[in-house]
Amino acid sequence: MRDFFSPEKGILETEGKLGSISKKESCSLLLISDTHGATDYIEEIITRFTPEVDGVIFSGDCAADFIQFVQKAFDKNSPDLPDLFIIVQGNGDDSNYKLKKPQTGETVFISLPIVKKIKIAGINFLITHGHKHHVSYGTEDLYKIMETESCTIGIFGHTHKQYYQEQGGIILINPGSISLPRGGDEPGFALLEIKEDKKATTFYSIEHSGLGKELSFKIKARYF
């Protein structure tokens, strides 16, 4: 199995992946938030999308679900893991987690930031859960910090509603909740694809056809 490290806050990666993806001209990112115990959903979504994505961004709430999923993959020596996870702290999360590599017994400590600024495909991202920026009442505060930090793409969560807005060259995306949607929304997640100067966001809804049946993912909306 590939070896994973946490070289800085909010990052779990195979060696050199973050540096590599920051310089790429194109990449695909799976966006997940507010899992609230749906570890089976996490496993199926990531397993299905791993072959086509460069990394996963988790914008907070129940980060323990994510850590549990990764630990399970470590224990099974599973190849179905992307090379990069970016994880921020939600209002229901601790600030520190740990993983154990079964092959070596080594412990990997992961500290989660409230806000993570990072460069991906040459673009400045700002990733946060959003509870500190009052996103339940609007995105004005989040836009302000995006402008202050010179970020182009913002990923957040907390509202449990899928959201896309482009304003003044700034894009804000909320992938929604995979398990506890609100406001008439459906359980879902998103895929962000960047190719040179083009950006495409696809929102998926999650459908479950019954006990013992695998999940199906339906495209709900696309933004370019």
ROTILO-408940 format. One line per field, with one value per residue (C-alpha): chain; y negated, x negated, z; residue in one letter. Coordinates in Angstrom, 1 decimal, m for minus. Each point is the difference from the previous one (the first is absolute). Example, Ala and Ser with C-alpha at 12.3 -4.5 7.8 and 13.67 -1.06 7.14 Angstrom:
2
chain	(A; A)
c2	(4.5; m3.4)
c1	(m12.3; m1.4)
c3	(7.8; m0.7)
res	(A; S)
This chain:
224
chain	(A; A; A; A; A; A; A; A; A; A; A; A; A; A; A; A; A; A; A; A; A; A; A; A; A; A; A; A; A; A; A; A; A; A; A; A; A; A; A; A; A; A; A; A; A; A; A; A; A; A; A; A; A; A; A; A; A; A; A; A; A; A; A; A; A; A; A; A; A; A; A; A; A; A; A; A; A; A; A; A; A; A; A; A; A; A; A; A; A; A; A; A; A; A; A; A; A; A; A; A; A; A; A; A; A; A; A; A; A; A; A; A; A; A; A; A; A; A; A; A; A; A; A; A; A; A; A; A; A; A; A; A; A; A; A; A; A; A; A; A; A; A; A; A; A; A; A; A; A; A; A; A; A; A; A; A; A; A; A; A; A; A; A; A; A; A; A; A; A; A; A; A; A; A; A; A; A; A; A; A; A; A; A; A; A; A; A; A; A; A; A; A; A; A; A; A; A; A; A; A; A; A; A; A; A; A; A; A; A; A; A; A; A; A; A; A; A; A; A; A; A; A; A; A)
c2	(0.0; m3.6; m1.8; m3.0; m3.0; m3.2; m2.6; m3.0; m0.7; 1.4; 2.1; 3.8; 0.9; 2.4; m1.6; m3.0; 0.1; m3.4; m1.6; 1.8; m1.0; m3.7; m0.2; 2.0; m1.7; 2.3; 2.1; 1.5; m0.3; 1.9; m2.3; 1.5; m1.6; 0.6; 3.8; 0.5; 3.7; 1.1; 1.9; 2.5; m2.8; m1.5; 3.3; 0.6; m3.6; m0.1; 3.6; m0.8; m3.3; 0.7; 1.1; m3.5; m2.5; m1.4; m0.6; m0.4; m3.2; 0.5; m3.3; 1.1; 1.5; 3.6; 0.2; 3.1; 1.7; m0.8; 1.1; 3.3; 0.6; m0.6; 2.2; 2.8; m0.4; 0.1; 3.1; 1.8; m1.2; m1.4; m1.7; m1.9; m3.2; m3.3; m1.4; m3.2; m0.8; m3.6; m0.2; m2.9; m0.2; m0.4; m1.1; 3.7; 1.0; 0.3; m1.9; 3.1; 3.6; 2.9; 3.0; 3.1; 1.6; 3.8; 0.9; m2.0; m0.8; m3.7; m2.6; m2.8; m3.1; m2.4; m3.5; m1.6; m3.7; m2.2; m1.6; 1.5; m2.1; 2.1; m0.2; 2.6; 0.0; m3.5; m1.3; m1.3; 2.0; m0.8; 2.9; m0.3; 1.5; m3.5; 0.0; m2.7; m2.1; 0.2; 1.8; 1.0; m3.6; m0.7; 0.0; m3.6; 0.6; 2.8; m2.1; m2.7; 2.4; 1.5; m3.5; m0.8; 3.3; m0.4; 3.3; 1.0; 3.2; 0.5; 3.3; 0.1; 2.1; m0.4; m0.9; 3.6; m1.6; 0.2; m3.5; m1.6; m3.7; m2.0; m3.7; m2.3; 2.8; 1.9; 3.4; 1.5; 3.6; 2.0; 3.7; 0.6; 2.8; 3.7; 1.0; m2.8; m2.5; m3.0; m2.3; 2.6; 0.8; 3.6; 1.8; m0.8; m1.0; m1.8; 0.4; m2.9; 0.3; m2.6; 0.0; m2.9; m3.1; 1.9; 1.2; 2.4; 0.9; 3.0; 0.6; 3.5; 1.3; 3.4; 2.6; 3.2; 2.6; 2.1; 2.3; 1.7; m2.1; m2.1; m3.8; m1.7; m3.5; m2.3; m3.3; m2.7; m3.1; m1.2; m3.4; m1.3)
c1	(0.0; m1.1; m1.4; 2.0; m1.3; 1.4; m2.6; 2.2; 3.3; 3.0; m2.1; m0.2; m2.0; m2.3; m3.5; m0.2; 3.7; 0.8; m3.0; 0.9; 3.6; m0.7; m1.9; 2.3; 2.0; 2.9; 1.5; 3.2; 1.0; 2.8; 1.8; 1.7; 1.4; 2.2; m0.1; 1.6; m0.7; 0.5; m3.3; 1.4; 0.9; m3.5; m1.5; 2.2; m0.4; m3.8; m0.5; 2.1; m1.7; m3.6; m1.0; 1.0; m1.0; m3.3; 1.3; 2.8; 1.0; 2.1; 1.4; 0.8; 2.4; m0.5; m3.7; m0.1; 2.0; m2.7; m2.8; 1.9; 0.3; m3.7; m1.0; 2.2; m1.7; m3.4; 0.9; 1.2; m3.0; 2.5; m1.1; 3.3; m1.4; m0.8; m3.5; 1.3; 2.5; 0.6; 2.1; 1.1; 1.6; 3.8; 2.0; 0.4; m3.6; m3.1; m3.1; m2.3; 0.4; m2.4; m0.4; m2.0; m1.9; 0.4; m3.0; m2.5; 2.0; m0.8; 2.6; 0.9; 1.3; 2.3; 0.8; 3.1; 0.1; 3.2; m1.1; m2.4; m1.5; m1.7; m1.1; 1.4; m0.6; m1.4; 3.2; 0.3; 2.6; 1.5; 1.6; 2.1; 3.0; 1.6; 1.5; m2.5; 1.1; 3.7; 0.8; 3.4; 1.0; m1.8; m3.4; m0.9; m2.6; m1.5; m0.3; m1.8; m2.6; m0.4; m0.8; m2.3; m1.9; 0.0; 1.7; 2.0; 1.8; 1.6; 1.3; 2.2; 2.7; 2.2; 3.3; 0.6; 1.1; m1.7; m1.0; m1.9; m0.5; m2.5; m0.4; m2.7; m2.3; 0.5; 1.6; 1.7; 1.0; 1.8; 0.3; 2.9; 0.3; m0.2; 2.3; 2.0; 1.1; 2.1; 2.5; 1.4; m3.4; m1.1; m3.0; m2.9; m3.6; m1.8; m2.9; m2.2; m1.9; m2.7; m1.5; m2.3; 2.2; 3.3; 1.8; 3.0; 2.0; 2.3; 2.5; 1.1; 3.0; m0.2; 2.7; 0.4; 2.3; 0.4; m1.7; m3.1; 0.1; m3.0; 0.4; 0.7; m1.3; 2.1; m1.2; 2.1; m1.6; m3.1; m1.7; m2.7)
c3	(0.0; m0.7; 3.0; 1.3; 2.0; 1.6; m0.8; 1.1; 1.5; m1.8; m2.4; m0.4; m3.1; m1.7; m0.1; m2.3; m1.2; 1.3; m1.6; m3.3; m0.1; 0.8; m3.3; m2.2; m2.8; 0.5; 2.8; 1.4; 3.7; 1.8; 2.4; 3.1; 3.2; 3.1; 0.0; 3.4; 0.4; m3.6; m0.2; m2.5; m2.3; 0.3; m0.9; m3.1; m1.3; 0.3; m1.3; m3.0; m0.8; 1.0; m3.6; m1.4; 2.8; 1.2; 3.5; 2.5; 1.8; 3.2; 1.2; 3.5; 2.5; 1.1; m1.1; 2.2; m2.7; m2.5; 2.3; 0.6; m3.7; m0.6; 2.9; m1.3; m3.4; 1.7; 1.9; m3.2; m2.0; m2.4; m3.3; m0.2; 1.5; m1.9; 0.7; 1.7; 2.7; 1.1; 3.2; 2.1; 3.4; 0.3; 3.0; 1.0; m0.4; 2.2; m1.1; 0.0; m1.2; m0.5; m2.3; 0.5; m2.9; 0.6; m2.0; 2.1; 3.1; m0.6; 1.2; m2.3; 1.8; m2.0; 1.3; m1.6; m0.6; 0.0; m3.2; m2.6; m2.8; m2.6; m3.6; m2.4; m3.8; 0.4; 1.7; 3.5; 1.9; 3.4; 1.8; 3.2; 1.6; 0.2; 3.5; 0.9; m3.0; 0.7; m3.3; 1.4; m0.5; m3.2; m1.7; 0.4; 2.7; m2.0; m3.1; 2.0; 1.3; m3.5; m1.3; 2.9; m0.6; m3.8; m0.5; m3.1; 1.1; 3.4; 1.3; 3.1; 1.8; 3.1; m1.7; m1.3; m3.3; m3.4; m1.1; m2.9; m0.5; m2.1; 0.8; m1.0; m1.1; 3.2; 0.0; 3.1; 0.2; 2.7; m0.9; 2.4; 2.5; m1.0; 2.8; 1.5; m2.6; 0.9; m1.6; m2.4; m1.4; m0.7; 1.5; m2.3; m0.7; m2.9; m2.5; m1.0; m3.2; m1.0; m3.4; m0.7; 0.4; m0.1; 3.1; 0.2; 3.1; m0.1; 2.9; 0.6; 2.0; 1.7; m0.5; 2.0; m1.6; 3.1; 2.6; m1.4; m3.2; m1.0; m0.2; m3.3; m0.8; m2.1; m1.6; 1.5; m1.5; m1.8; 0.0; m2.3)
res	(M; R; D; F; F; S; P; E; K; G; I; L; E; T; E; G; K; L; G; S; I; S; K; K; E; S; C; S; L; L; L; I; S; D; T; H; G; A; T; D; Y; I; E; E; I; I; T; R; F; T; P; E; V; D; G; V; I; F; S; G; D; C; A; A; D; F; I; Q; F; V; Q; K; A; F; D; K; N; S; P; D; L; P; D; L; F; I; I; V; Q; G; N; G; D; D; S; N; Y; K; L; K; K; P; Q; T; G; E; T; V; F; I; S; L; P; I; V; K; K; I; K; I; A; G; I; N; F; L; I; T; H; G; H; K; H; H; V; S; Y; G; T; E; D; L; Y; K; I; M; E; T; E; S; C; T; I; G; I; F; G; H; T; H; K; Q; Y; Y; Q; E; Q; G; G; I; I; L; I; N; P; G; S; I; S; L; P; R; G; G; D; E; P; G; F; A; L; L; E; I; K; E; D; K; K; A; T; T; F; Y; S; I; E; H; S; G; L; G; K; E; L; S; F; K; I; K; A; R; Y; F)
